[in-house]
């Protein structure tokens, strides 16, 4: 029975250092700008954060995506068709 055999990666594995926090991690790709999983999740969550102080430049509603100038519906094209 081969149920308890150890997993071995196929191909090369690279030991990389995160450019954001400096922690080490393994990847099967030789990344040009390595970023670890924790820092990647932080970057993704910033993209889903809403800045309520700004107004959308397209429709004028309050609340835009952090670092952008559009609200969710304008940025992703969810406008109502008239």
MODELLER restraints for C-alpha pairs under 7 A, 6 or more apart:
rsr = mdl.restraints
at = mdl.atoms
rsr.add(forms.Gaussian(group=physical.xy_distance, feature=features.Distance(at['CA:12:A'], at['CA:28:A']), mean=6.04, stdev=0.5))
rsr.add(forms.Gaussian(group=physical.xy_distance, feature=features.Distance(at['CA:13:A'], at['CA:26:A']), mean=6.61, stdev=0.5))
rsr.add(forms.Gaussian(group=physical.xy_distance, feature=features.Distance(at['CA:13:A'], at['CA:27:A']), mean=5.72, stdev=0.5))
rsr.add(forms.Gaussian(group=physical.xy_distance, feature=features.Distance(at['CA:13:A'], at['CA:28:A']), mean=4.58, stdev=0.5))
rsr.add(forms.Gaussian(group=physical.xy_distance, feature=features.Distance(at['CA:14:A'], at['CA:26:A']), mean=5.64, stdev=0.5))
rsr.add(forms.Gaussian(group=physical.xy_distance, feature=features.Distance(at['CA:14:A'], at['CA:27:A']), mean=5.25, stdev=0.5))
rsr.add(forms.Gaussian(group=physical.xy_distance, feature=features.Distance(at['CA:14:A'], at['CA:28:A']), mean=5.94, stdev=0.5))
rsr.add(forms.Gaussian(group=physical.xy_distance, feature=features.Distance(at['CA:14:A'], at['CA:29:A']), mean=6.67, stdev=0.5))
rsr.add(forms.Gaussian(group=physical.xy_distance, feature=features.Distance(at['CA:14:A'], at['CA:30:A']), mean=6.16, stdev=0.5))
rsr.add(forms.Gaussian(group=physical.xy_distance, feature=features.Distance(at['CA:15:A'], at['CA:24:A']), mean=6.95, stdev=0.5))
rsr.add(forms.Gaussian(group=physical.xy_distance, feature=features.Distance(at['CA:15:A'], at['CA:25:A']), mean=5.95, stdev=0.5))
rsr.add(forms.Gaussian(group=physical.xy_distance, feature=features.Distance(at['CA:15:A'], at['CA:26:A']), mean=4.77, stdev=0.5))
rsr.add(forms.Gaussian(group=physical.xy_distance, feature=features.Distance(at['CA:15:A'], at['CA:27:A']), mean=6.60, stdev=0.5))
rsr.add(forms.Gaussian(group=physical.xy_distance, feature=features.Distance(at['CA:16:A'], at['CA:24:A']), mean=5.63, stdev=0.5))
rsr.add(forms.Gaussian(group=physical.xy_distance, feature=features.Distance(at['CA:16:A'], at['CA:25:A']), mean=5.49, stdev=0.5))
rsr.add(forms.Gaussian(group=physical.xy_distance, feature=features.Distance(at['CA:16:A'], at['CA:26:A']), mean=6.06, stdev=0.5))
rsr.add(forms.Gaussian(group=physical.xy_distance, feature=features.Distance(at['CA:16:A'], at['CA:34:A']), mean=6.63, stdev=0.5))
rsr.add(forms.Gaussian(group=physical.xy_distance, feature=features.Distance(at['CA:17:A'], at['CA:23:A']), mean=5.59, stdev=0.5))
rsr.add(forms.Gaussian(group=physical.xy_distance, feature=features.Distance(at['CA:17:A'], at['CA:24:A']), mean=4.37, stdev=0.5))
rsr.add(forms.Gaussian(group=physical.xy_distance, feature=features.Distance(at['CA:17:A'], at['CA:25:A']), mean=6.33, stdev=0.5))
rsr.add(forms.Gaussian(group=physical.xy_distance, feature=features.Distance(at['CA:17:A'], at['CA:34:A']), mean=6.60, stdev=0.5))
rsr.add(forms.Gaussian(group=physical.xy_distance, feature=features.Distance(at['CA:18:A'], at['CA:24:A']), mean=6.17, stdev=0.5))
rsr.add(forms.Gaussian(group=physical.xy_distance, feature=features.Distance(at['CA:18:A'], at['CA:34:A']), mean=5.27, stdev=0.5))
rsr.add(forms.Gaussian(group=physical.xy_distance, feature=features.Distance(at['CA:18:A'], at['CA:35:A']), mean=4.59, stdev=0.5))
rsr.add(forms.Gaussian(group=physical.xy_distance, feature=features.Distance(at['CA:18:A'], at['CA:36:A']), mean=5.43, stdev=0.5))
rsr.add(forms.Gaussian(group=physical.xy_distance, feature=features.Distance(at['CA:19:A'], at['CA:33:A']), mean=6.85, stdev=0.5))
rsr.add(forms.Gaussian(group=physical.xy_distance, feature=features.Distance(at['CA:19:A'], at['CA:34:A']), mean=6.01, stdev=0.5))
rsr.add(forms.Gaussian(group=physical.xy_distance, feature=features.Distance(at['CA:19:A'], at['CA:35:A']), mean=5.90, stdev=0.5))
rsr.add(forms.Gaussian(group=physical.xy_distance, feature=features.Distance(at['CA:20:A'], at['CA:35:A']), mean=6.61, stdev=0.5))
rsr.add(forms.Gaussian(group=physical.xy_distance, feature=features.Distance(at['CA:20:A'], at['CA:39:A']), mean=6.79, stdev=0.5))
rsr.add(forms.Gaussian(group=physical.xy_distance, feature=features.Distance(at['CA:25:A'], at['CA:36:A']), mean=6.59, stdev=0.5))
rsr.add(forms.Gaussian(group=physical.xy_distance, feature=features.Distance(at['CA:46:A'], at['CA:66:A']), mean=6.53, stdev=0.5))
rsr.add(forms.Gaussian(group=physical.xy_distance, feature=features.Distance(at['CA:47:A'], at['CA:65:A']), mean=6.60, stdev=0.5))
rsr.add(forms.Gaussian(group=physical.xy_distance, feature=features.Distance(at['CA:47:A'], at['CA:66:A']), mean=6.12, stdev=0.5))
rsr.add(forms.Gaussian(group=physical.xy_distance, feature=features.Distance(at['CA:48:A'], at['CA:65:A']), mean=6.48, stdev=0.5))
rsr.add(forms.Gaussian(group=physical.xy_distance, feature=features.Distance(at['CA:49:A'], at['CA:65:A']), mean=5.98, stdev=0.5))
rsr.add(forms.Gaussian(group=physical.xy_distance, feature=features.Distance(at['CA:49:A'], at['CA:66:A']), mean=5.46, stdev=0.5))
rsr.add(forms.Gaussian(group=physical.xy_distance, feature=features.Distance(at['CA:50:A'], at['CA:63:A']), mean=5.81, stdev=0.5))
rsr.add(forms.Gaussian(group=physical.xy_distance, feature=features.Distance(at['CA:50:A'], at['CA:64:A']), mean=5.46, stdev=0.5))
rsr.add(forms.Gaussian(group=physical.xy_distance, feature=features.Distance(at['CA:50:A'], at['CA:65:A']), mean=4.67, stdev=0.5))
rsr.add(forms.Gaussian(group=physical.xy_distance, feature=features.Distance(at['CA:50:A'], at['CA:66:A']), mean=5.29, stdev=0.5))
rsr.add(forms.Gaussian(group=physical.xy_distance, feature=features.Distance(at['CA:51:A'], at['CA:63:A']), mean=5.30, stdev=0.5))
rsr.add(forms.Gaussian(group=physical.xy_distance, feature=features.Distance(at['CA:51:A'], at['CA:64:A']), mean=5.30, stdev=0.5))
rsr.add(forms.Gaussian(group=physical.xy_distance, feature=features.Distance(at['CA:51:A'], at['CA:65:A']), mean=6.02, stdev=0.5))
rsr.add(forms.Gaussian(group=physical.xy_distance, feature=features.Distance(at['CA:51:A'], at['CA:66:A']), mean=5.24, stdev=0.5))
rsr.add(forms.Gaussian(group=physical.xy_distance, feature=features.Distance(at['CA:52:A'], at['CA:62:A']), mean=5.89, stdev=0.5))
rsr.add(forms.Gaussian(group=physical.xy_distance, feature=features.Distance(at['CA:52:A'], at['CA:63:A']), mean=3.97, stdev=0.5))
rsr.add(forms.Gaussian(group=physical.xy_distance, feature=features.Distance(at['CA:52:A'], at['CA:64:A']), mean=6.48, stdev=0.5))
rsr.add(forms.Gaussian(group=physical.xy_distance, feature=features.Distance(at['CA:53:A'], at['CA:62:A']), mean=6.84, stdev=0.5))
rsr.add(forms.Gaussian(group=physical.xy_distance, feature=features.Distance(at['CA:53:A'], at['CA:63:A']), mean=6.48, stdev=0.5))
rsr.add(forms.Gaussian(group=physical.xy_distance, feature=features.Distance(at['CA:54:A'], at['CA:62:A']), mean=5.93, stdev=0.5))
rsr.add(forms.Gaussian(group=physical.xy_distance, feature=features.Distance(at['CA:54:A'], at['CA:63:A']), mean=5.84, stdev=0.5))
rsr.add(forms.Gaussian(group=physical.xy_distance, feature=features.Distance(at['CA:54:A'], at['CA:64:A']), mean=6.19, stdev=0.5))
rsr.add(forms.Gaussian(group=physical.xy_distance, feature=features.Distance(at['CA:55:A'], at['CA:61:A']), mean=5.36, stdev=0.5))
rsr.add(forms.Gaussian(group=physical.xy_distance, feature=features.Distance(at['CA:55:A'], at['CA:62:A']), mean=4.28, stdev=0.5))
rsr.add(forms.Gaussian(group=physical.xy_distance, feature=features.Distance(at['CA:55:A'], at['CA:63:A']), mean=5.83, stdev=0.5))
rsr.add(forms.Gaussian(group=physical.xy_distance, feature=features.Distance(at['CA:55:A'], at['CA:64:A']), mean=6.30, stdev=0.5))
rsr.add(forms.Gaussian(group=physical.xy_distance, feature=features.Distance(at['CA:56:A'], at['CA:62:A']), mean=6.36, stdev=0.5))
rsr.add(forms.Gaussian(group=physical.xy_distance, feature=features.Distance(at['CA:56:A'], at['CA:63:A']), mean=6.96, stdev=0.5))
rsr.add(forms.Gaussian(group=physical.xy_distance, feature=features.Distance(at['CA:56:A'], at['CA:64:A']), mean=5.85, stdev=0.5))
rsr.add(forms.Gaussian(group=physical.xy_distance, feature=features.Distance(at['CA:56:A'], at['CA:69:A']), mean=5.74, stdev=0.5))
rsr.add(forms.Gaussian(group=physical.xy_distance, feature=features.Distance(at['CA:56:A'], at['CA:70:A']), mean=4.59, stdev=0.5))
rsr.add(forms.Gaussian(group=physical.xy_distance, feature=features.Distance(at['CA:56:A'], at['CA:71:A']), mean=5.45, stdev=0.5))
rsr.add(forms.Gaussian(group=physical.xy_distance, feature=features.Distance(at['CA:57:A'], at['CA:69:A']), mean=6.14, stdev=0.5))
rsr.add(forms.Gaussian(group=physical.xy_distance, feature=features.Distance(at['CA:57:A'], at['CA:70:A']), mean=6.12, stdev=0.5))
rsr.add(forms.Gaussian(group=physical.xy_distance, feature=features.Distance(at['CA:58:A'], at['CA:70:A']), mean=6.72, stdev=0.5))
rsr.add(forms.Gaussian(group=physical.xy_distance, feature=features.Distance(at['CA:63:A'], at['CA:71:A']), mean=6.09, stdev=0.5))
rsr.add(forms.Gaussian(group=physical.xy_distance, feature=features.Distance(at['CA:64:A'], at['CA:70:A']), mean=5.20, stdev=0.5))
rsr.add(forms.Gaussian(group=physical.xy_distance, feature=features.Distance(at['CA:64:A'], at['CA:71:A']), mean=4.14, stdev=0.5))
rsr.add(forms.Gaussian(group=physical.xy_distance, feature=features.Distance(at['CA:64:A'], at['CA:72:A']), mean=6.85, stdev=0.5))
rsr.add(forms.Gaussian(group=physical.xy_distance, feature=features.Distance(at['CA:65:A'], at['CA:71:A']), mean=5.79, stdev=0.5))
rsr.add(forms.Gaussian(group=physical.xy_distance, feature=features.Distance(at['CA:65:A'], at['CA:72:A']), mean=6.59, stdev=0.5))
rsr.add(forms.Gaussian(group=physical.xy_distance, feature=features.Distance(at['CA:73:A'], at['CA:79:A']), mean=5.72, stdev=0.5))
